[in-house]
Amino acid sequence: MPGAFVHLSLRSKLVALSCSVVVGVSAILLHELPRAMDVQSRGWIVSRSLALGRLLATALEAAVDFEDQGSAEDALRGLEKSRGAVYAKLVRADGSSFARWGEVSQTTPSFPSGVEDSLASGGLLHVQVPIATRSGRGATLFLGFRLDELEERRAEARASVLRATALALVAGLFFAFLMGSLLARPLLRMTEVASGVAAGDEAAAGLLPLDRCDEIGALAKAFSRMLDRLYVQREQIRAINDDLARRVQERTQELARTHEALSELAQTQEQLVLADRRVSVGRLAAGVAHEVNNPLTFLRGNLDFIAHEMPQLLRAVASGQPEESRLLLAEMSGAVADARQGAQRVTHIVRGLKTFARDDDDRRRALSLEEPMEAAIEMAFHEIKHRAQLVRRFESSPLVLGNEVRLSQVFLNLLLNAAQAVPEGGAKENQIRCLIGVDATGQAVAAIEDTGCGMSAELQARIFDPFFTTKPVGVGSGLGLSISRNIVEQLGGKIAVESAPGRGTIFRVTLPPASPEALAEEAVEAEDKVAEAEVSLRGLRILVVDDEPLVGVTVKRALNGGEVTFVTSAAEALERVRCGETYDRILCDVMMPEMSGPELYEALGKVAPELQRRVIFMTGGTFTEGASFFVEGWRGPMIHKPFESAALRRFIHEAVA
């Protein structure tokens, strides 16, 4: 109910309030006024009855004094003309009746003797008036009157109150309606003006009752002044908004330029990281060539020996000479083992070069610091072994969340700097120590120490500055240590240096442990990489596509047990598919002339989509932009050359068809 009252119009509220006031006053009058008038009427009737009794008592004094009963009865009979008179009794002092009139059978109530009094009883008003004569005789006059007149006066009083209440209610309603109209109409106009102004109609302000001289007129004038100020402020705000929009646009353009500059800076930084890595590989090129030539020498020599001795072995077997055959097989087995060892060394060197030269996207995983440290040692060893003895001291340390390639780049820069800090010709006296452990706070620590010339405090303060170098022009770019520090800091770690002239240098890299989530992911990946027992390819139809025939023949031999078909071009492979041939696996090289592996993959999507999902790519490296982009974005199975036969068989077996 209060909520509904709030939503009423002003006129309705005034009418409701006026009615409430009138009804309340009327209720009070109906309750109090009849009672007051009843008391007044009763008092008036009692006063009149007592006055009539006194008058009659005066008239009866002589009759009582002379014991004139007839005169007394005549006097009492005069009450017939009195309104409401019922009976009259005149009683002597001894209680005997002297004279009477009317309904004398009415029971007279008991009054105190000798006093003038009145009492209502039995629907009548009884009056007692004592009479005292001159002769000393006493008597008492009793009178009885009906109360009809009192009831009539009560009814008249109620009717008068009801009429007055009705008149007051009508007058209140009229007054409320009149006041509501006088107040609500100008306020309604003010409301219409406010609504029009809010809707954008500035002409609505002309409807304001500005000509009134009362409070409504004052309100209208104040509202008009407020509108004038509002319009002025609106123009000011519009100008401010226009200026703000212009500034925001300029700031947005500036931020866009800044974002573009930051993006270019980030790309430049990534290019610098890759360039520094490739520069390091370039500096190692001569040594790498030497390291590759050594295993290639005994690899080729052993293969030549096997090729030379194979005819003699066949003749010995054919002529039934078991002892000579056994000796030849033993020598050839040793040559094969040496050749495999040389091939593995070449594979490791080539894989390291590819790792350091490729453009990665800073993918991170939980890894041990030993992995990137060993990769860096393998790349820098030929540079170190002619200058100092390499000492490894790897203790238990927590896994860190990092990128193996970039951490290898950091350690390679530090190892090359350490090697160049040691003078040539003292390989037996000098040392380069690679240390891995944990510090007092539980963080993983990798340190590289050398017994070289050391650095002064001034040099230590500048060695991490970009383009600062103490090496001759053309030997160093001055970016290696700066890039190394950026890589370490991006991983949440820090790199520090301790050195003194003539006392060598220590570079210490500290990295926080990997999170439990990263460790859990690494554990899952490690389980997935566990080598399985020799698998069988029996029953699998495999298509091998490679433009190098010897690679195809080698792969075909490695996949012994499967039904292998080898073709030297993607076009021939596509033609076989078009002729209805189907395969469980398609092992395809990425880089091929005429039609590349990715182009064959796209063509299979149109000819045989079910075979497209069975493609496994192999690559020995990419040197075109398109091929590099494809390899970086490929999310399917891919194996890198060179590969071991057992590893290739497991990869083919596990690949999802």
C-alpha positions as CSV (number, residue, x, y, z in Angstrom):
1,M,0.0,0.0,0.0
2,P,2.7,2.6,0.8
3,G,4.4,1.7,-2.5
4,A,1.2,2.3,-4.4
5,F,0.7,5.7,-2.6
6,V,4.2,6.7,-3.8
7,H,3.2,6.2,-7.4
8,L,0.0,8.4,-7.2
9,S,-0.2,11.8,-8.8
10,L,0.0,14.9,-6.6
11,R,-3.7,15.6,-7.1
12,S,-4.6,12.1,-6.0
13,K,-2.3,12.4,-3.0
14,L,-3.9,15.7,-1.9
15,V,-7.4,14.2,-2.3
16,A,-6.4,11.1,-0.4
17,L,-4.8,13.1,2.4
18,S,-7.8,15.5,2.7
19,C,-10.2,12.6,2.8
20,S,-8.1,10.9,5.5
21,V,-8.1,14.1,7.6
22,V,-11.9,14.6,7.2
23,V,-12.7,11.0,7.9
24,G,-10.5,11.1,11.0
25,V,-12.1,14.3,12.3
26,S,-15.6,12.9,11.6
27,A,-14.8,9.7,13.4
28,I,-13.7,11.7,16.4
29,L,-16.8,13.9,16.3
30,L,-19.1,10.8,16.0
31,H,-17.4,9.3,18.9
32,E,-17.1,12.3,21.3
33,L,-19.9,14.8,20.3
34,P,-22.9,12.6,20.9
35,R,-21.6,11.6,24.3
36,A,-21.0,15.2,25.2
37,M,-24.5,16.2,24.0
38,D,-26.0,13.3,25.9
39,V,-24.4,14.5,29.1
40,Q,-25.6,18.1,28.3
41,S,-29.1,16.9,27.5
42,R,-29.3,14.8,30.6
43,G,-28.1,17.7,32.7
44,W,-30.7,20.0,31.1
45,I,-33.6,17.5,31.7
46,V,-32.4,16.9,35.3
47,S,-32.2,20.7,35.9
48,R,-35.7,21.2,34.4
49,S,-37.2,18.4,36.4
50,L,-35.7,19.6,39.6
51,A,-36.9,23.2,38.8
52,L,-40.4,21.9,38.1
53,G,-40.3,19.9,41.4
54,R,-39.2,23.0,43.4
55,L,-42.0,25.1,41.8
56,L,-44.6,22.4,42.5
57,A,-43.2,22.0,46.1
58,T,-43.7,25.7,46.7
59,A,-47.3,25.4,45.4
60,L,-47.9,22.5,47.8
61,E,-46.6,24.2,51.0
62,A,-50.0,25.6,51.9
63,A,-51.8,22.4,51.2
64,V,-49.4,20.4,53.3
65,D,-49.6,23.0,56.1
66,F,-53.4,22.8,56.2
67,E,-53.7,19.2,55.3
68,D,-55.7,20.1,52.3
69,Q,-55.5,16.9,50.3
70,G,-57.8,18.1,47.5
71,S,-55.7,21.2,46.8
72,A,-52.6,19.0,46.8
73,E,-54.1,16.6,44.3
74,D,-55.2,19.5,42.1
75,A,-51.7,20.9,42.2
76,L,-50.3,17.5,41.3
77,R,-52.7,17.1,38.5
78,G,-51.2,20.1,36.8
79,L,-48.3,17.9,35.8
80,E,-50.4,16.6,33.0
81,K,-49.3,19.5,30.9
82,S,-45.7,18.8,31.7
83,R,-43.9,16.9,28.9
84,G,-42.8,13.4,29.9
85,A,-44.4,13.5,33.5
86,V,-45.4,10.0,34.6
87,Y,-46.3,10.2,38.2
88,A,-46.3,12.4,41.4
89,K,-46.5,11.4,45.0
90,L,-46.6,13.6,48.1
91,V,-45.6,11.7,51.2
92,R,-45.8,13.0,54.8
93,A,-42.8,13.0,57.1
94,D,-44.0,9.8,58.7
95,G,-44.0,8.0,55.3
96,S,-47.8,8.0,54.8
97,S,-49.1,9.0,51.4
98,F,-50.7,12.5,51.3
99,A,-51.6,12.9,47.6
100,R,-50.8,11.3,44.3
101,W,-51.2,11.5,40.5
102,G,-50.4,9.4,37.5
103,E,-48.9,5.9,37.5
104,V,-48.5,5.6,41.2
105,S,-47.6,2.0,40.9
106,Q,-44.1,3.0,39.7
107,T,-41.5,2.0,42.3
108,T,-39.8,4.9,43.7
109,P,-36.1,4.4,44.3
110,S,-34.5,5.1,47.6
111,F,-33.2,8.6,48.1
112,P,-31.3,10.0,51.1
113,S,-33.9,11.6,53.3
114,G,-34.2,15.4,53.5
115,V,-32.2,16.2,50.4
116,E,-33.1,17.3,46.9
117,D,-31.9,14.7,44.4
118,S,-32.5,12.9,41.1
119,L,-31.9,9.3,39.9
120,A,-32.5,7.5,36.7
121,S,-34.0,4.0,37.2
122,G,-36.4,1.7,35.3
123,G,-36.4,4.0,32.2
124,L,-37.6,7.0,34.3
125,L,-36.0,10.0,35.8
126,H,-37.0,10.1,39.5
127,V,-36.9,13.4,41.4
128,Q,-37.1,13.9,45.2
129,V,-37.9,17.5,46.5
130,P,-38.3,18.0,50.3
131,I,-41.1,20.4,51.5
132,A,-40.8,22.3,54.7
133,T,-43.9,24.4,55.9
134,R,-44.0,27.3,58.2
135,S,-45.8,25.3,60.8
136,G,-43.0,22.9,60.9
137,R,-44.7,20.1,59.1
138,G,-42.5,18.2,56.6
139,A,-43.3,16.3,53.5
140,T,-41.5,14.9,50.4
141,L,-42.5,15.3,46.8
142,F,-41.6,12.4,44.4
143,L,-41.9,13.0,40.6
144,G,-41.2,10.6,37.7
145,F,-40.4,11.7,34.1
146,R,-39.9,9.6,31.0
147,L,-36.5,9.8,29.2
148,D,-38.0,10.0,25.6
149,E,-36.9,13.5,25.2
150,L,-33.4,12.5,26.1
151,E,-33.4,9.8,23.3
152,E,-34.8,12.3,20.9
153,R,-32.1,14.8,21.7
154,R,-29.5,12.0,21.2
155,A,-30.9,11.1,17.8
156,E,-30.9,14.8,16.8
157,A,-27.3,15.1,18.0
158,R,-26.2,12.1,15.9
159,A,-28.0,13.4,12.9
160,S,-26.4,16.8,13.3
161,V,-23.0,15.2,13.6
162,L,-23.5,13.1,10.5
163,R,-24.7,16.1,8.5
164,A,-21.7,18.1,9.7
165,T,-19.4,15.2,8.8
166,A,-20.8,14.8,5.3
167,L,-20.6,18.5,4.7
168,A,-17.0,18.6,5.9
169,L,-16.1,15.6,3.7
170,V,-17.6,17.2,0.6
171,A,-15.9,20.5,1.5
172,G,-12.6,18.7,2.1
173,L,-12.8,16.8,-1.2
174,F,-13.6,20.0,-3.1
175,F,-10.8,21.8,-1.4
176,A,-8.4,19.0,-2.1
177,F,-9.4,18.8,-5.8
178,L,-9.1,22.6,-6.1
179,M,-5.7,22.6,-4.4
180,G,-4.5,19.6,-6.5
181,S,-5.6,21.4,-9.7
182,L,-3.9,24.6,-8.7
183,L,-0.7,22.8,-7.7
184,A,-0.6,19.9,-10.0
185,R,-1.4,21.6,-13.3
186,P,1.7,23.9,-13.3
187,L,3.9,21.1,-11.9
188,L,2.6,18.9,-14.7
189,R,3.6,21.5,-17.2
190,M,7.0,21.7,-15.6
191,T,7.3,18.0,-15.9
192,E,6.4,18.1,-19.6
193,V,9.0,20.8,-20.1
194,A,11.7,18.7,-18.3
195,S,10.8,15.6,-20.4
196,G,11.0,17.6,-23.6
197,V,14.4,19.1,-22.7
198,A,15.6,15.6,-21.7
199,A,14.5,14.3,-25.1
200,G,16.5,17.1,-26.8
201,D,13.6,19.5,-27.5
202,E,15.1,22.9,-26.5
203,A,11.9,24.7,-27.6
204,A,10.0,23.0,-24.7
205,A,11.5,25.6,-22.3
206,G,9.1,28.1,-23.8
207,L,6.2,26.4,-22.0
208,L,7.5,27.3,-18.6
209,P,5.0,29.5,-16.5
210,L,7.4,32.3,-16.1
211,D,4.6,34.9,-15.7
212,R,3.4,33.6,-12.4
213,C,4.3,35.5,-9.2
214,D,3.9,32.7,-6.8
215,E,6.3,29.9,-5.8
216,I,5.5,28.0,-9.0
217,G,6.7,31.0,-11.0
218,A,9.8,31.2,-8.9
219,L,10.4,27.5,-9.5
220,A,9.9,28.0,-13.3
221,K,12.3,30.9,-13.4
222,A,14.9,28.9,-11.4
223,F,14.5,26.0,-13.8
224,S,14.9,28.3,-16.8
225,R,18.1,29.7,-15.4
226,M,19.3,26.1,-14.7
227,L,18.6,25.2,-18.4
228,D,20.5,28.3,-19.6
229,R,23.5,27.2,-17.6
230,L,23.0,23.6,-18.7
231,Y,23.1,24.6,-22.4
232,V,26.3,26.7,-21.8
233,Q,27.9,23.8,-19.9
234,R,26.8,21.4,-22.6
235,E,28.6,23.4,-25.2
236,Q,31.7,23.5,-23.0
237,I,31.5,19.8,-22.5
238,R,31.1,19.2,-26.3
239,A,34.2,21.3,-26.9
240,I,36.1,19.4,-24.2
241,N,34.9,16.0,-25.7
242,D,36.0,17.1,-29.1
243,D,39.4,18.0,-27.8
244,L,39.5,14.8,-25.8
245,A,38.5,12.7,-28.8
246,R,41.3,14.4,-30.8
247,R,43.8,13.7,-28.1
248,V,42.6,10.1,-27.7
249,Q,42.9,9.6,-31.4
250,E,46.4,11.1,-31.4
251,R,47.3,8.9,-28.4
252,T,45.9,5.8,-30.0
253,Q,47.9,6.5,-33.1
254,E,51.0,7.1,-31.0
255,L,50.3,3.8,-29.1
256,A,49.9,2.0,-32.4
257,R,53.2,3.3,-33.5
258,T,54.8,2.4,-30.2
259,H,53.2,-1.1,-30.4
260,E,54.5,-1.4,-33.9
261,A,58.0,-0.3,-32.8
262,L,57.9,-2.7,-29.9
263,S,56.9,-5.5,-32.2
264,E,59.7,-4.6,-34.6
265,L,62.0,-4.4,-31.6
266,A,60.9,-7.9,-30.4
267,Q,61.4,-9.3,-33.9
268,T,64.8,-7.6,-34.0
269,Q,65.7,-9.1,-30.7
270,E,64.7,-12.5,-31.9
271,Q,66.7,-12.0,-35.1
272,L,69.7,-10.9,-33.0
273,V,69.4,-14.1,-30.8
274,L,69.3,-16.2,-34.0
275,A,72.0,-14.2,-35.6
276,D,74.3,-14.5,-32.6
277,R,73.6,-18.3,-32.5
278,R,74.5,-18.5,-36.2
279,V,77.6,-16.3,-35.7
280,S,78.7,-18.7,-33.0
281,V,78.2,-21.6,-35.4
282,G,80.1,-19.7,-38.1
283,R,83.0,-19.2,-35.7
284,L,83.0,-22.9,-35.1
285,A,82.7,-23.8,-38.8
286,A,86.4,-24.8,-39.3
287,G,86.5,-26.9,-36.2
288,V,83.2,-28.5,-37.0
289,A,84.5,-29.4,-40.5
290,H,87.5,-31.0,-38.8
291,E,85.3,-32.9,-36.4
292,V,83.1,-34.1,-39.3
293,N,86.1,-35.1,-41.4
294,N,87.6,-37.4,-38.8
295,P,84.6,-39.7,-38.4
296,L,83.9,-39.5,-42.1
297,T,87.5,-40.7,-42.7
298,F,87.1,-43.9,-40.8
299,L,83.5,-44.3,-41.9
300,R,84.5,-44.2,-45.5
301,G,87.6,-46.3,-44.9
302,N,85.7,-49.0,-43.1
303,L,83.0,-49.1,-45.8
304,D,85.8,-49.4,-48.4
305,F,87.3,-52.3,-46.4
306,I,83.9,-54.0,-46.3
307,A,83.3,-53.5,-50.0
308,H,86.8,-54.9,-50.7
309,E,86.5,-57.9,-48.5
310,M,82.9,-58.8,-49.4
311,P,83.9,-60.7,-52.6
312,Q,86.6,-62.7,-50.8
313,L,84.0,-63.5,-48.0
314,L,81.6,-64.8,-50.7
315,R,84.2,-66.9,-52.3
316,A,85.2,-68.4,-49.0
317,V,81.6,-69.2,-48.2
318,A,81.1,-70.7,-51.7
319,S,84.3,-72.8,-51.5
320,G,83.4,-74.1,-48.0
321,Q,86.2,-72.5,-46.0
322,P,84.5,-71.9,-42.6
323,E,87.6,-70.7,-40.7
324,E,88.5,-68.1,-43.3
325,S,84.8,-67.0,-43.5
326,R,84.7,-66.6,-39.7
327,L,87.8,-64.5,-39.7
328,L,86.6,-62.3,-42.5
329,L,83.2,-61.9,-40.8
330,A,84.8,-60.9,-37.6
331,E,86.9,-58.2,-39.3
332,M,83.9,-57.0,-41.3
333,S,81.8,-56.8,-38.1
334,G,84.4,-54.7,-36.4
335,A,84.5,-52.4,-39.5
336,V,80.7,-52.1,-39.4
337,A,80.8,-51.2,-35.7
338,D,83.5,-48.6,-36.3
339,A,81.5,-47.2,-39.3
340,R,78.3,-47.0,-37.2
341,Q,80.2,-45.1,-34.5
342,G,81.5,-42.7,-37.1
343,A,78.1,-42.2,-38.5
344,Q,76.7,-41.5,-35.0
345,R,79.4,-38.9,-34.4
346,V,78.5,-37.2,-37.7
347,T,74.8,-37.4,-36.8
348,H,75.4,-35.7,-33.5
349,I,77.5,-32.9,-35.0
350,V,74.9,-32.3,-37.8
351,R,72.0,-32.4,-35.3
352,G,73.8,-29.9,-33.1
353,L,74.4,-27.5,-36.1
354,K,70.8,-27.8,-37.1
355,T,69.7,-27.1,-33.5
356,F,71.9,-24.0,-33.2
357,A,71.0,-22.7,-36.6
358,R,67.2,-23.1,-36.6
359,D,64.8,-20.3,-35.8
360,D,62.8,-21.5,-32.7
361,D,59.8,-19.8,-31.1
362,D,61.0,-20.0,-27.5
363,R,59.0,-23.1,-26.6
364,R,59.7,-24.1,-23.0
365,R,59.7,-27.3,-21.1
366,A,61.0,-28.7,-17.8
367,L,64.6,-29.8,-18.5
368,S,67.9,-30.4,-16.7
369,L,70.7,-28.0,-17.1
370,E,72.9,-30.9,-18.1
371,E,71.1,-31.2,-21.5
372,P,72.0,-27.7,-22.8
373,M,75.4,-27.8,-21.2
374,E,76.3,-31.0,-22.9
375,A,75.0,-29.7,-26.2
376,A,77.2,-26.6,-25.9
377,I,80.2,-28.6,-24.8
378,E,79.9,-30.9,-27.9
379,M,79.8,-27.8,-30.1
380,A,82.7,-26.0,-28.5
381,F,84.9,-28.9,-27.6
382,H,87.2,-28.7,-30.6
383,E,87.8,-25.0,-29.7
384,I,88.5,-25.9,-26.0
385,K,90.6,-29.1,-26.3
386,H,93.5,-27.2,-27.9
387,R,93.6,-24.6,-25.1
388,A,92.6,-26.2,-21.8
389,Q,91.4,-29.3,-20.1
390,L,87.6,-29.6,-19.8
391,V,86.4,-30.6,-16.3
392,R,82.8,-31.6,-15.7
393,R,81.3,-31.6,-12.2
394,F,77.6,-32.1,-12.4
395,E,75.7,-32.5,-9.1
396,S,72.0,-33.0,-8.5
397,S,70.0,-29.9,-9.4
398,P,66.3,-29.2,-9.9
399,L,64.7,-29.1,-13.3
400,V,64.1,-25.6,-14.8
401,L,61.5,-24.3,-17.2
402,G,63.5,-23.2,-20.2
403,N,64.3,-23.6,-23.9
404,E,67.1,-26.1,-24.6
405,V,68.3,-24.3,-27.7
406,R,68.5,-20.9,-26.1
407,L,70.2,-22.2,-22.9
408,S,72.7,-24.0,-25.1
409,Q,73.3,-20.7,-26.9
410,V,74.0,-19.1,-23.5
411,F,76.4,-21.8,-22.4
412,L,78.1,-21.9,-25.8
413,N,78.8,-18.1,-25.6
414,L,80.3,-18.6,-22.1
415,L,82.4,-21.6,-23.2
416,L,83.8,-19.8,-26.3
417,N,84.6,-16.7,-24.1
418,A,86.3,-18.9,-21.6
419,A,88.3,-20.7,-24.3
420,Q,89.4,-17.4,-25.9
421,A,90.4,-16.1,-22.4
422,V,92.9,-18.9,-22.1
423,P,96.1,-18.4,-24.1
424,E,97.0,-21.1,-26.7
425,G,99.8,-23.6,-26.0
426,G,98.9,-24.4,-22.4
427,A,96.3,-27.1,-22.7
428,K,97.8,-29.1,-19.9
429,E,98.1,-26.3,-17.5
430,N,94.8,-24.5,-18.1
431,Q,91.3,-25.6,-17.2
432,I,87.7,-24.8,-18.1
433,R,85.3,-26.2,-15.5
434,C,81.6,-26.7,-16.2
435,L,79.7,-26.9,-12.9
436,I,76.1,-27.7,-12.2
437,G,74.4,-27.7,-8.8
438,V,72.0,-26.0,-6.4
439,D,72.4,-22.9,-4.3
440,A,71.3,-22.2,-0.7
441,T,67.9,-21.0,-1.9
442,G,67.1,-24.1,-3.9
443,Q,67.7,-22.6,-7.3
444,A,69.5,-24.4,-10.1
445,V,73.0,-23.0,-10.8
446,A,75.3,-23.6,-13.8
447,A,78.8,-22.1,-13.7
448,I,81.6,-21.9,-16.2
449,E,85.1,-21.2,-14.8
450,D,88.3,-20.6,-16.6
451,T,91.9,-20.0,-15.5
452,G,92.5,-17.3,-18.1
453,C,93.6,-13.7,-17.9
454,G,90.6,-12.4,-15.9
455,M,89.0,-8.9,-16.1
456,S,89.2,-5.6,-14.2
457,A,86.3,-4.1,-12.4
458,E,85.8,-1.6,-15.2
459,L,85.5,-4.3,-17.8
460,Q,83.1,-6.3,-15.6
461,A,80.8,-3.3,-15.4
462,R,80.5,-3.1,-19.2
463,I,80.7,-6.7,-20.5
464,F,76.9,-7.1,-20.7
465,D,76.4,-3.8,-22.6
466,P,75.3,-4.4,-26.3
467,F,78.2,-4.1,-28.9
468,F,80.8,-3.8,-26.2
469,T,83.8,-6.1,-26.9
470,T,87.5,-6.3,-26.2
471,K,88.1,-8.5,-29.2
472,P,89.6,-7.2,-32.5
473,V,87.4,-5.8,-35.2
474,G,85.8,-8.7,-37.1
475,V,86.3,-11.2,-34.3
476,G,83.4,-10.4,-32.0
477,S,80.1,-8.5,-32.4
478,G,79.8,-7.5,-28.7
479,L,76.3,-9.0,-28.6
480,G,76.9,-12.5,-27.1
481,L,76.9,-11.7,-23.4
482,S,74.1,-9.1,-23.8
483,I,71.9,-11.6,-25.6
484,S,72.8,-14.3,-23.0
485,R,71.7,-12.0,-20.2
486,N,68.4,-11.3,-21.9
487,I,67.7,-15.0,-22.5
488,V,68.4,-15.8,-18.8
489,E,66.3,-12.9,-17.5
490,Q,63.4,-13.9,-19.7
491,L,63.5,-17.3,-18.0
492,G,63.3,-15.6,-14.6
493,G,66.9,-16.1,-13.7
494,K,70.1,-14.0,-13.5
495,I,73.7,-14.2,-14.7
496,A,76.6,-12.9,-12.7
497,V,80.4,-12.6,-13.2
498,E,83.3,-12.9,-10.8
499,S,86.8,-12.1,-12.0
500,A,90.1,-10.5,-11.2
501,P,93.1,-9.8,-13.4
502,G,95.3,-12.9,-13.5
503,R,92.9,-15.0,-11.5
504,G,90.5,-16.2,-14.2
505,T,86.7,-15.7,-14.5
506,I,83.5,-17.3,-13.3
507,F,80.2,-16.8,-15.0
508,R,77.3,-18.1,-12.9
509,V,73.7,-18.6,-14.3
510,T,71.0,-19.1,-11.7
511,L,67.5,-20.2,-12.7
512,P,64.3,-20.9,-10.6
513,P,63.0,-24.5,-10.3
514,A,60.2,-25.5,-12.7
515,S,56.7,-25.5,-11.4
516,P,54.9,-28.8,-10.4
517,E,52.7,-28.4,-13.4
518,A,55.7,-28.2,-15.8
519,L,57.3,-31.2,-14.0
520,A,54.1,-33.3,-14.5
521,E,54.0,-32.5,-18.2
522,E,57.6,-33.4,-18.6
523,A,57.0,-36.7,-16.8
524,V,54.2,-37.6,-19.2
525,E,56.4,-36.7,-22.2
526,A,59.2,-38.8,-20.8
527,E,56.9,-41.8,-20.5
528,D,55.8,-41.3,-24.1
529,K,59.5,-41.3,-25.2
530,V,60.5,-44.5,-23.5
531,A,61.9,-46.8,-26.1
532,E,59.8,-49.9,-26.8
533,A,60.9,-53.3,-27.8
534,E,61.4,-54.2,-31.4
535,V,58.1,-53.8,-33.3
536,S,56.8,-55.7,-36.2
537,L,55.6,-54.0,-39.4
538,R,54.2,-57.1,-40.8
539,G,51.0,-56.5,-42.7
540,L,51.5,-52.7,-43.2
541,R,51.6,-51.4,-46.7
542,I,54.1,-48.5,-46.8
543,L,54.8,-46.0,-49.6
544,V,58.2,-44.3,-49.4
545,V,58.6,-41.1,-51.5
546,D,62.1,-39.6,-51.7
547,D,64.0,-38.1,-54.7
548,E,67.3,-39.7,-53.4
549,P,67.3,-43.4,-54.6
550,L,69.9,-44.5,-52.0
551,V,67.8,-43.0,-49.2
552,G,64.8,-44.9,-50.5
553,V,66.6,-48.2,-50.7
554,T,68.0,-47.7,-47.2
555,V,64.6,-46.9,-45.8
556,K,63.1,-49.9,-47.6
557,R,65.7,-52.2,-46.0
558,A,65.1,-50.6,-42.6
559,L,61.4,-51.3,-42.8
560,N,61.9,-55.0,-43.4
561,G,58.7,-56.9,-42.7
562,G,56.3,-54.4,-44.1
563,E,55.1,-54.3,-47.7
564,V,57.2,-51.3,-48.9
565,T,56.9,-49.5,-52.2
566,F,59.5,-46.9,-53.1
567,V,59.1,-44.1,-55.7
568,T,61.5,-41.2,-56.4
569,S,58.9,-38.5,-57.2
570,A,55.7,-37.1,-55.6
571,A,54.0,-37.2,-59.0
572,E,54.5,-41.0,-59.3
573,A,53.2,-41.4,-55.8
574,L,50.1,-39.3,-56.6
575,E,49.5,-41.3,-59.8
576,R,49.6,-44.6,-57.9
577,V,47.0,-43.3,-55.5
578,R,44.8,-42.1,-58.4
579,C,45.0,-45.6,-59.9
580,G,43.4,-47.0,-56.7
581,E,46.4,-48.1,-54.7
582,T,46.0,-47.6,-50.9
583,Y,48.6,-47.6,-48.1
584,D,48.7,-47.7,-44.3
585,R,51.6,-45.2,-44.1
586,I,53.1,-42.8,-46.6
587,L,56.6,-41.8,-45.6
588,C,57.4,-38.6,-47.7
589,D,60.4,-36.3,-47.9
590,V,59.7,-32.6,-47.6
591,M,62.2,-31.2,-50.1
592,M,61.8,-32.7,-53.6
593,P,62.1,-31.2,-57.1
594,E,59.0,-30.6,-59.3
595,M,56.5,-31.5,-56.6
596,S,57.4,-31.1,-52.9
597,G,56.1,-33.1,-50.0
598,P,53.7,-30.4,-48.8
599,E,52.3,-30.1,-52.4
600,L,51.7,-33.9,-52.5
601,Y,50.0,-33.6,-49.1
602,E,47.6,-30.9,-50.5
603,A,46.9,-33.0,-53.6
604,L,46.0,-36.1,-51.5
605,G,43.4,-34.0,-49.7
606,K,41.5,-33.7,-52.9
607,V,42.1,-37.2,-54.3
608,A,42.2,-39.4,-51.2
609,P,41.5,-37.5,-47.9
610,E,41.7,-40.7,-45.9
611,L,45.4,-41.2,-47.1
612,Q,46.2,-37.5,-46.2
613,R,45.9,-38.4,-42.5
614,R,48.4,-41.3,-42.9
615,V,51.3,-39.1,-44.2
616,I,54.6,-39.0,-42.2
617,F,57.1,-36.4,-43.3
618,M,60.9,-36.9,-43.1
619,T,63.4,-34.1,-43.6
620,G,67.1,-33.6,-43.7
621,G,66.8,-29.8,-43.3
622,T,65.1,-27.0,-45.2
623,F,66.6,-24.1,-47.1
624,T,63.6,-22.5,-48.8
625,E,61.2,-20.1,-47.1
626,G,58.1,-22.0,-48.0
627,A,59.6,-25.4,-46.8
628,S,60.8,-23.8,-43.5
629,F,57.4,-22.2,-42.9
630,F,55.7,-25.6,-43.5
631,V,58.0,-27.5,-41.2
632,E,57.6,-25.0,-38.4
633,G,53.8,-25.1,-38.6
634,W,53.5,-28.9,-39.1
635,R,51.8,-30.6,-36.2
636,G,51.7,-34.1,-37.5
637,P,54.3,-36.9,-37.3
638,M,57.8,-35.9,-38.7
639,I,61.2,-37.7,-38.4
640,H,64.5,-36.0,-39.0
641,K,67.4,-37.4,-41.1
642,P,69.6,-39.1,-40.3
643,F,67.8,-41.7,-38.2
644,E,68.4,-45.2,-36.9
645,S,66.6,-48.1,-38.3
646,A,65.1,-49.2,-35.0
647,A,63.9,-45.6,-34.3
648,L,62.4,-45.4,-37.8
649,R,60.5,-48.7,-37.3
650,R,59.1,-47.5,-33.9
651,F,58.1,-44.2,-35.4
652,I,56.3,-45.9,-38.3
653,H,54.6,-48.3,-36.0
654,E,53.4,-45.6,-33.5
655,A,52.2,-43.0,-36.1
656,V,48.5,-42.7,-36.1
657,A,47.0,-43.8,-39.4
